[in-house]
Amino acid sequence: MLPSSFALNMGRAGSDLALHFNPRFESHRDARIIICNSLQGGEWGEEQQELDFPFQQGQDAKICISFDAQGLTVALWEQQPGLGLEAIEFFSVEGDFRVKSIKLK
């Protein structure tokens, strides 16, 4: 069975995310869209939607996320969540997505 969506989460903890990156093949009434958001103090921020959907089900994907004290940059757009590099202590993957490597610079 192919995935309907997956999510990458980065932040202080699972309840305090600087980045929630959620490509949706078909999930939550969405199809071929990327949802990006942040979660601070249990409250979701303003959701960003990206219609440029480069992912193919069953294919490898390379996702580049860079961050500094000002915010996070995902290859498709920029997100400025207010959590800087020193706050990234949590990383998780949800759904049928396997991380092969993480490179820190």
N, CA, C and O atoms as a MOPAC input file, in Angstrom:
PM7 MOZYME 1SCF
protein

 N      0.84500 1    -1.18700 1     0.00000 1
 C      0.00000 1     0.00000 1     0.00000 1
 C      0.88700 1     1.24600 1     0.00000 1
 O      1.80900 1     1.34300 1     0.81000 1
 N      0.63000 1     2.17300 1    -0.87200 1
 C      1.41400 1     3.39900 1    -0.96700 1
 C      0.94200 1     4.41200 1     0.07000 1
 O     -0.23200 1     4.41600 1     0.44000 1
 N      1.84400 1     5.27100 1     0.54200 1
 C      1.47300 1     6.24300 1     1.57600 1
 C      0.49800 1     7.28600 1     1.04600 1
 O      0.51800 1     7.63500 1    -0.13400 1
 N     -0.36100 1     7.78000 1     1.94900 1
 C     -1.25800 1     8.87500 1     1.58100 1
 C     -0.66500 1    10.21600 1     2.00200 1
 O     -1.01500 1    11.25800 1     1.44700 1
 N      0.23400 1    10.18300 1     2.98500 1
 C      0.94000 1    11.39000 1     3.42300 1
 C      2.07300 1    10.97800 1     4.34900 1
 O      2.12900 1     9.83900 1     4.81400 1
 N      2.97100 1    11.91100 1     4.60900 1
 C      3.98600 1    11.72500 1     5.63400 1
 C      4.28500 1    13.09200 1     6.21400 1
 O      3.90500 1    14.11100 1     5.63700 1
 N      4.96300 1    13.12000 1     7.35100 1
 C      5.29300 1    14.39600 1     7.98000 1
 C      6.67500 1    14.31700 1     8.60700 1
 O      7.06300 1    13.29500 1     9.17200 1
 N      7.40900 1    15.41500 1     8.49700 1
 C      8.67000 1    15.60900 1     9.19700 1
 C      8.43800 1    16.71900 1    10.20800 1
 O      7.91000 1    17.77700 1     9.86400 1
 N      8.83000 1    16.48400 1    11.45000 1
 C      8.62700 1    17.45800 1    12.51500 1
 C      9.95700 1    17.79600 1    13.17300 1
 O     10.74700 1    16.90400 1    13.48300 1
 N     10.20400 1    19.09100 1    13.38600 1
 C     11.41700 1    19.55300 1    14.05400 1
 C     11.03400 1    20.64000 1    15.04500 1
 O     10.19300 1    21.49100 1    14.75500 1
 N     11.66200 1    20.60500 1    16.22500 1
 C     11.39300 1    21.65000 1    17.20200 1
 C     11.99900 1    21.34200 1    18.54500 1
 O     13.01200 1    20.65000 1    18.63600 1
 N     11.37800 1    21.85700 1    19.59600 1
 C     11.83600 1    21.60900 1    20.97000 1
 C     11.31700 1    20.27300 1    21.47800 1
 O     12.01200 1    19.55200 1    22.19400 1
 N     10.07000 1    19.95000 1    21.09200 1
 C      9.40600 1    18.72000 1    21.53700 1
 C      8.25100 1    18.45800 1    20.59100 1
 O      7.95400 1    19.28000 1    19.72400 1
 N      7.59700 1    17.31100 1    20.75500 1
 C      6.48000 1    16.97200 1    19.88700 1
 C      5.31400 1    17.94100 1    19.97700 1
 O      4.48900 1    18.00700 1    19.06600 1
 N      5.23800 1    18.69200 1    21.06800 1
 C      4.17000 1    19.67200 1    21.23100 1
 C      4.63500 1    21.10100 1    20.96700 1
 O      3.86900 1    22.04600 1    21.16000 1
 N      5.87900 1    21.26600 1    20.53000 1
 C      6.44200 1    22.59200 1    20.26800 1
 C      7.34000 1    22.48600 1    19.02800 1
 O      8.55000 1    22.29000 1    19.14400 1
 N      6.73800 1    22.61600 1    17.85300 1
 C      7.42200 1    22.36200 1    16.58800 1
 C      7.74200 1    23.64600 1    15.84000 1
 O      6.86200 1    24.47700 1    15.61500 1
 N      8.99400 1    23.80700 1    15.46000 1
 C      9.37300 1    24.91200 1    14.58900 1
 C      8.90900 1    24.62400 1    13.16700 1
 O      8.59600 1    25.54200 1    12.40900 1
 N      8.86600 1    23.33100 1    12.80800 1
 C      8.46200 1    22.94300 1    11.46600 1
 C      7.65400 1    21.65300 1    11.48700 1
 O      8.09500 1    20.64100 1    12.03200 1
 N      6.49300 1    21.69800 1    10.90100 1
 C      5.68100 1    20.51300 1    10.57800 1
 C      5.56100 1    20.53400 1     9.05700 1
 O      4.83200 1    21.35500 1     8.50000 1
 N      6.27500 1    19.63200 1     8.38500 1
 C      6.33800 1    19.56400 1     6.92300 1
 C      5.55200 1    18.31900 1     6.50600 1
 O      5.97100 1    17.19700 1     6.79200 1
 N      4.40800 1    18.51200 1     5.82700 1
 C      3.45700 1    17.42600 1     5.59700 1
 C      3.00600 1    17.33000 1     4.13600 1
 O      1.96400 1    17.87900 1     3.77800 1
 N      3.78300 1    16.63300 1     3.28200 1
 C      3.32000 1    16.36800 1     1.91200 1
 C      2.15400 1    15.37900 1     1.93100 1
 O      2.22500 1    14.33800 1     2.58500 1
 N      1.08800 1    15.71000 1     1.21500 1
 C     -0.11200 1    14.86200 1     1.19500 1
 C     -0.40800 1    14.39900 1    -0.22100 1
 O     -0.76200 1    15.19600 1    -1.08800 1
 N     -0.25700 1    13.09400 1    -0.44300 1
 C     -0.63100 1    12.51700 1    -1.73800 1
 C     -2.15400 1    12.52900 1    -1.85300 1
 O     -2.70500 1    13.01800 1    -2.84000 1
 N     -2.82200 1    11.99300 1    -0.84900 1
 C     -4.28100 1    12.05400 1    -0.70100 1
 C     -4.58300 1    11.83200 1     0.76600 1
 O     -4.57400 1    10.69700 1     1.24200 1
 N     -4.85000 1    12.91200 1     1.48200 1
 C     -5.07200 1    12.82600 1     2.91900 1
 C     -5.78000 1    14.08700 1     3.39600 1
 O     -5.54100 1    15.17300 1     2.86800 1
 N     -6.64900 1    13.94700 1     4.39000 1
 C     -7.35900 1    15.09000 1     4.98100 1
 C     -8.07100 1    15.92900 1     3.90700 1
 O     -8.05900 1    17.15800 1     3.97300 1
 N     -8.67300 1    15.28200 1     2.94800 1
 C     -9.38900 1    15.94100 1     1.82700 1
 C     -8.46900 1    16.72800 1     0.89600 1
 O     -8.94800 1    17.50800 1     0.07300 1
 N     -7.17900 1    16.53800 1     1.01500 1
 C     -6.20400 1    17.20400 1     0.15000 1
 C     -5.57300 1    16.17700 1    -0.77800 1
 O     -5.50400 1    14.99300 1    -0.44900 1
 N     -5.11500 1    16.63100 1    -1.93600 1
 C     -4.40200 1    15.76200 1    -2.87200 1
 C     -3.25700 1    16.54800 1    -3.50200 1
 O     -3.44800 1    17.65800 1    -3.99800 1
 N     -2.06200 1    15.95200 1    -3.47400 1
 C     -0.85900 1    16.50900 1    -4.09800 1
 C     -0.60300 1    17.95900 1    -3.65400 1
 O     -0.52600 1    18.88100 1    -4.46600 1
 N     -0.47700 1    18.11400 1    -2.33400 1
 C     -0.22600 1    19.42100 1    -1.73100 1
 C      0.73500 1    19.23700 1    -0.55400 1
 O      0.75400 1    18.18400 1     0.08300 1
 N      1.51600 1    20.25200 1    -0.27900 1
 C      2.40500 1    20.23200 1     0.88400 1
 C      1.88800 1    21.25200 1     1.88800 1
 O      1.66800 1    22.41700 1     1.55600 1
 N      1.69900 1    20.79700 1     3.11100 1
 C      1.26500 1    21.66600 1     4.20200 1
 C      2.46300 1    21.90500 1     5.11200 1
 O      3.17600 1    20.96900 1     5.47300 1
 N      2.67700 1    23.15000 1     5.47500 1
 C      3.77500 1    23.52600 1     6.36400 1
 C      3.20500 1    24.39200 1     7.48100 1
 O      2.40300 1    25.29400 1     7.23700 1
 N      3.63100 1    24.10600 1     8.71600 1
 C      3.08900 1    24.83900 1     9.84500 1
 C      4.07800 1    24.77600 1    11.00200 1
 O      5.10300 1    24.10000 1    10.91900 1
 N      3.76400 1    25.47700 1    12.06500 1
 C      4.51800 1    25.40200 1    13.31200 1
 C      3.51100 1    25.21200 1    14.45000 1
 O      2.33600 1    25.55500 1    14.32000 1
 N      3.98500 1    24.66900 1    15.54800 1
 C      3.14700 1    24.41900 1    16.72200 1
 C      3.89500 1    24.95300 1    17.93100 1
 O      4.95900 1    24.44400 1    18.28300 1
 N      3.34300 1    25.97500 1    18.56600 1
 C      3.98700 1    26.58600 1    19.72800 1
 C      2.97900 1    26.70500 1    20.85400 1
 O      1.88800 1    27.24600 1    20.67200 1
 N      3.35100 1    26.19700 1    22.02100 1
 C      2.44800 1    26.25600 1    23.16800 1
 C      1.13800 1    25.53200 1    22.92000 1
 O      0.10800 1    25.91600 1    23.47300 1
 N      1.15800 1    24.49700 1    22.10300 1
 C     -0.05300 1    23.73800 1    21.80000 1
 C     -0.94500 1    24.37900 1    20.75100 1
 O     -2.00400 1    23.84000 1    20.42900 1
 N     -0.53400 1    25.52100 1    20.21300 1
 C     -1.33900 1    26.23100 1    19.21000 1
 C     -0.65500 1    26.17400 1    17.84800 1
 O      0.52800 1    26.49100 1    17.72700 1
 N     -1.40900 1    25.76800 1    16.81900 1
 C     -0.87900 1    25.76300 1    15.46300 1
 C     -0.77700 1    27.18300 1    14.93100 1
 O     -1.64200 1    28.01800 1    15.19600 1
 N      0.28300 1    27.45200 1    14.18100 1
 C      0.47100 1    28.75000 1    13.54500 1
 C     -0.34300 1    28.82900 1    12.26200 1
 O     -1.22600 1    28.00500 1    12.01900 1
 N     -0.03700 1    29.82200 1    11.45300 1
 C     -0.72400 1    29.98900 1    10.17800 1
 C     -0.20300 1    28.95100 1     9.18400 1
 O      0.99500 1    28.88600 1     8.90800 1
 N     -1.10400 1    28.15600 1     8.66000 1
 C     -0.73500 1    27.09700 1     7.72300 1
 C     -0.33100 1    27.67300 1     6.37300 1
 O     -0.98700 1    28.56900 1     5.84200 1
 N      0.76300 1    27.14400 1     5.82500 1
 C      1.19200 1    27.49700 1     4.47700 1
 C      0.94000 1    26.28700 1     3.58700 1
 O      1.16200 1    25.14700 1     3.99600 1
 N      0.47700 1    26.54300 1     2.37000 1
 C      0.20800 1    25.47000 1     1.41800 1
 C      1.04900 1    25.68700 1     0.17300 1
 O      1.15500 1    26.80400 1    -0.33300 1
 N      1.64200 1    24.61200 1    -0.31400 1
 C      2.45000 1    24.65400 1    -1.52600 1
 C      1.86900 1    23.66200 1    -2.52300 1
 O      1.76200 1    22.47000 1    -2.23600 1
 N      1.49500 1    24.16300 1    -3.69800 1
 C      0.89100 1    23.31500 1    -4.72700 1
 C      1.92500 1    22.65300 1    -5.63100 1
 O      1.60500 1    21.68700 1    -6.32400 1
 N      3.15900 1    23.15500 1    -5.63700 1
 C      4.23800 1    22.52200 1    -6.39900 1
 C      4.60900 1    21.25000 1    -5.64400 1
 O      5.24900 1    21.31700 1    -4.59500 1
 N      4.21600 1    20.09900 1    -6.16500 1
 C      4.33500 1    18.82200 1    -5.45700 1
 C      5.30600 1    17.90800 1    -6.19700 1
 O      4.89900 1    17.21600 1    -7.13100 1
 N      6.58500 1    17.88700 1    -5.80200 1
 C      7.59900 1    17.13300 1    -6.54700 1
 C      7.68200 1    15.64900 1    -6.18500 1
 O      8.48400 1    14.92800 1    -6.77800 1
 N      6.88600 1    15.17500 1    -5.23900 1
 C      6.99800 1    13.80800 1    -4.75300 1
 C      6.20000 1    12.82600 1    -5.61200 1
 O      5.14100 1    13.15600 1    -6.14600 1
 N      6.73800 1    11.60900 1    -5.72900 1
 C      6.06100 1    10.51100 1    -6.41500 1
 C      5.97800 1     9.34200 1    -5.43900 1
 O      6.97800 1     8.99200 1    -4.81100 1
 N      4.80400 1     8.73600 1    -5.30300 1
 C      4.65000 1     7.60700 1    -4.39900 1
 C      5.58600 1     6.47200 1    -4.80000 1
 O      5.67800 1     6.10900 1    -5.97300 1
 N      6.28100 1     5.91700 1    -3.80300 1
 C      7.17800 1     4.80900 1    -4.03200 1
 C      8.56100 1     5.19600 1    -4.53500 1
 O      9.39800 1     4.31900 1    -4.74600 1
 N      8.82300 1     6.48000 1    -4.73300 1
 C     10.11300 1     6.95300 1    -5.24100 1
 C     10.91100 1     7.62600 1    -4.12200 1
 O     10.33600 1     8.15300 1    -3.17000 1
 N     12.23700 1     7.60200 1    -4.24700 1
 C     13.09900 1     8.31000 1    -3.30100 1
 C     12.88400 1     9.81300 1    -3.44300 1
 O     12.55800 1    10.30600 1    -4.52300 1
 N     13.06800 1    10.52700 1    -2.34700 1
 C     12.94600 1    11.98600 1    -2.35300 1
 C     14.07600 1    12.57200 1    -1.51800 1
 O     14.47300 1    11.99200 1    -0.50800 1
 N     14.58800 1    13.70600 1    -1.93500 1
 C     15.60100 1    14.42400 1    -1.17400 1
 C     14.97000 1    15.72000 1    -0.68300 1
 O     14.50700 1    16.53700 1    -1.47900 1
 N     14.95500 1    15.89900 1     0.62300 1
 C     14.37000 1    17.08500 1     1.23600 1
 C     15.48900 1    17.82100 1     1.96100 1
 O     16.14400 1    17.25600 1     2.83700 1
 N     15.70600 1    19.06700 1     1.60100 1
 C     16.75500 1    19.87700 1     2.22000 1
 C     16.11500 1    20.92700 1     3.11600 1
 O     15.35800 1    21.78100 1     2.65500 1
 N     16.43200 1    20.84700 1     4.40600 1
 C     15.92700 1    21.81000 1     5.37900 1
 C     17.14500 1    22.45800 1     6.01500 1
 O     17.98100 1    21.77400 1     6.60600 1
 N     17.24600 1    23.76700 1     5.89500 1
 C     18.33600 1    24.48000 1     6.55100 1
 C     17.73300 1    25.44800 1     7.55500 1
 O     16.61900 1    25.94000 1     7.37500 1
 N     18.48400 1    25.71400 1     8.61100 1
 C     17.96000 1    26.61300 1     9.63800 1
 C     19.07800 1    27.39500 1    10.27800 1
 O     20.22900 1    26.96300 1    10.33300 1
 N     18.69600 1    28.57300 1    10.76300 1
 C     19.60300 1    29.42900 1    11.50600 1
 C     18.77700 1    30.15700 1    12.55400 1
 O     17.61500 1    29.81500 1    12.77200 1
 N     19.35500 1    31.14500 1    13.19700 1
 C     18.66200 1    31.85000 1    14.27400 1
 C     17.40300 1    32.57400 1    13.79600 1
 O     16.50300 1    32.83300 1    14.59500 1
 N     17.32900 1    32.90500 1    12.50000 1
 C     16.16500 1    33.62600 1    11.98300 1
 C     15.00800 1    32.70800 1    11.58800 1
 O     13.85700 1    33.14200 1    11.61900 1
 N     15.27400 1    31.46500 1    11.22100 1
 C     14.17500 1    30.58400 1    10.84100 1
 C     14.62900 1    29.38900 1    10.03800 1
 O     15.81200 1    29.05000 1    10.00100 1
 N     13.67200 1    28.76300 1     9.40200 1
 C     13.88400 1    27.54700 1     8.62000 1
 C     13.64000 1    27.80300 1     7.15400 1
 O     12.78000 1    28.60600 1     6.79200 1
 N     14.39800 1    27.11800 1     6.30000 1
 C     14.16600 1    27.18400 1     4.86300 1
 C     14.02600 1    25.76800 1     4.33800 1
 O     14.92200 1    24.94100 1     4.50900 1
 N     12.89800 1    25.49200 1     3.69900 1
 C     12.67800 1    24.23500 1     2.99400 1
 C     12.85600 1    24.57400 1     1.51800 1
 O     12.54800 1    25.69300 1     1.10800 1
 N     13.33500 1    23.65300 1     0.72700 1
 C     13.67100 1    23.91600 1    -0.67200 1
 C     12.55700 1    24.61200 1    -1.44400 1
 O     12.84400 1    25.31400 1    -2.41300 1
 N     11.29200 1    24.44400 1    -1.04900 1
 C     10.17700 1    24.99800 1    -1.81300 1
 C      9.77600 1    26.40700 1    -1.38900 1
 O      9.27800 1    27.16700 1    -2.21900 1
 N      9.97300 1    26.77300 1    -0.15300 1
 C      9.62700 1    28.10700 1     0.32500 1
 C     10.28800 1    28.34300 1     1.67300 1
 O     10.91900 1    27.43900 1     2.22000 1
 N     10.15200 1    29.54500 1     2.21200 1
 C     10.73700 1    29.86500 1     3.51000 1
 C      9.65500 1    29.95600 1     4.56500 1
 O      8.54900 1    30.43300 1     4.30900 1
 N      9.99500 1    29.49100 1     5.75500 1
 C      9.12100 1    29.56800 1     6.91500 1
 C      9.90400 1    30.28000 1     8.00900 1
 O     11.04900 1    29.91300 1     8.27100 1
 N      9.33800 1    31.26300 1     8.64100 1
 C     10.01400 1    31.99700 1     9.71000 1
 C      9.25200 1    31.76800 1    11.01900 1
 O      8.44200 1    32.61100 1    11.40400 1
 N      9.49100 1    30.65100 1    11.71100 1
 C      8.68500 1    30.30900 1    12.86900 1
 C      9.09900 1    30.94100 1    14.18600 1
 O      8.34600 1    30.84500 1    15.15500 1
 N     10.24500 1    31.57700 1    14.27000 1
 C     10.64700 1    32.19600 1    15.52700 1
 C     11.44600 1    31.28100 1    16.44200 1
 O     11.84400 1    31.71300 1    17.52400 1
 N     11.69500 1    30.04400 1    16.05800 1
 C     12.56900 1    29.16500 1    16.82500 1
 C     13.88100 1    29.05100 1    16.06300 1
 O     13.89000 1    28.65200 1    14.89800 1
 N     14.97000 1    29.39200 1    16.70000 1
 C     16.25600 1    29.35800 1    16.02000 1
 C     16.96700 1    28.02100 1    16.16200 1
 O     16.42900 1    27.07700 1    16.74100 1
 N     18.16200 1    27.95400 1    15.63500 1
 C     18.96900 1    26.74100 1    15.62700 1
 C     19.12500 1    26.13300 1    17.01300 1
 O     19.05100 1    24.91300 1    17.15900 1
 N     19.33700 1    26.94700 1    18.01800 1
 C     19.56600 1    26.43000 1    19.35600 1
 C     18.34800 1    25.70200 1    19.92400 1
 O     18.47800 1    24.98700 1    20.91800 1
 N     17.17700 1    25.86400 1    19.32500 1
 C     15.95100 1    25.26400 1    19.84100 1
 C     15.60600 1    23.92900 1    19.19700 1
 O     14.67900 1    23.26200 1    19.65700 1
 N     16.31000 1    23.51700 1    18.15800 1
 C     15.97200 1    22.27000 1    17.47900 1
 C     16.55200 1    21.09900 1    18.26300 1
 O     17.73500 1    20.78300 1    18.14000 1
 N     15.71100 1    20.46100 1    19.06700 1
 C     16.12300 1    19.33200 1    19.88800 1
 C     15.30000 1    18.08700 1    19.57700 1
 O     15.59400 1    17.01000 1    20.09600 1
 N     14.28700 1    18.21700 1    18.74800 1
 C     13.34800 1    17.12900 1    18.48100 1
 C     13.19500 1    16.95600 1    16.97200 1
 O     13.04200 1    17.93400 1    16.24100 1
 N     13.23800 1    15.70600 1    16.51200 1
 C     13.01600 1    15.38700 1    15.10400 1
 C     12.21300 1    14.10100 1    15.04800 1
 O     12.57900 1    13.11600 1    15.68900 1
 N     11.11800 1    14.09400 1    14.28600 1
 C     10.33600 1    12.86900 1    14.13400 1
 C      9.81400 1    12.75000 1    12.71300 1
 O      9.69300 1    13.73600 1    11.98600 1
 N      9.51000 1    11.52200 1    12.34000 1
 C      8.93000 1    11.21200 1    11.03800 1
 C      7.64300 1    10.45300 1    11.28600 1
 O      7.62300 1     9.50000 1    12.06500 1
 N      6.56600 1    10.86700 1    10.62900 1
 C      5.28500 1    10.17600 1    10.73000 1
 C      4.91700 1     9.63500 1     9.36100 1
 O      5.25000 1    10.24300 1     8.34400 1
 N      4.23800 1     8.50900 1     9.32400 1
 C      3.78900 1     7.94300 1     8.06400 1
 C      4.81500 1     6.99900 1     7.46500 1
 O      5.81200 1     6.65400 1     8.09900 1
 N      4.55600 1     6.59400 1     6.25400 1
 C      5.39100 1     5.61200 1     5.56600 1
 C      6.51400 1     6.31800 1     4.81200 1
 O      6.48400 1     6.43700 1     3.58700 1
 N      7.49900 1     6.78100 1     5.56800 1
 C      8.63700 1     7.51100 1     5.01900 1
 C      9.85400 1     7.09500 1     5.82300 1
 O      9.81100 1     7.10200 1     7.05300 1
 N     10.91600 1     6.74100 1     5.16500 1
 C     12.12500 1     6.28900 1     5.83600 1
 C     13.24400 1     7.28300 1     5.57700 1
 O     13.50700 1     7.63800 1     4.42800 1
 N     13.89400 1     7.72800 1     6.62500 1
 C     15.02700 1     8.63600 1     6.50800 1
 C     16.27900 1     7.79000 1     6.31600 1
 O     16.58400 1     6.93100 1     7.14300 1
 N     17.00800 1     8.03300 1     5.22000 1
 C     18.24200 1     7.29400 1     4.94800 1
 C     19.45400 1     7.99800 1     5.55100 1
 O     20.39400 1     7.33700 1     5.99100 1
 N     19.44600 1     9.32600 1     5.57600 1
 C     20.58100 1    10.03700 1     6.15900 1
 C     20.17000 1    11.44300 1     6.55500 1
 O     19.22500 1    12.01900 1     6.01600 1
 N     20.90800 1    11.97000 1     7.51100 1
 C     20.76600 1    13.36100 1     7.94300 1
 C     22.17700 1    13.94600 1     7.95100 1
 O     23.09000 1    13.37500 1     8.54800 1
 N     22.34300 1    15.06400 1     7.29700 1
 C     23.65300 1    15.71600 1     7.25200 1
 C     23.53100 1    17.08700 1     7.89300 1
 O     22.71700 1    17.90600 1     7.46600 1
 N     24.32700 1    17.33700 1     8.90700 1
 C     24.33500 1    18.61800 1     9.59400 1
 C     25.56500 1    19.39100 1     9.16300 1
 O     26.66700 1    18.84500 1     9.11500 1
 N     25.37300 1    20.67400 1     8.84900 1
 C     26.49100 1    21.52600 1     8.46000 1
 C     26.66700 1    22.63800 1     9.43600 1
 O     27.56500 1    23.46400 1     9.27400 1

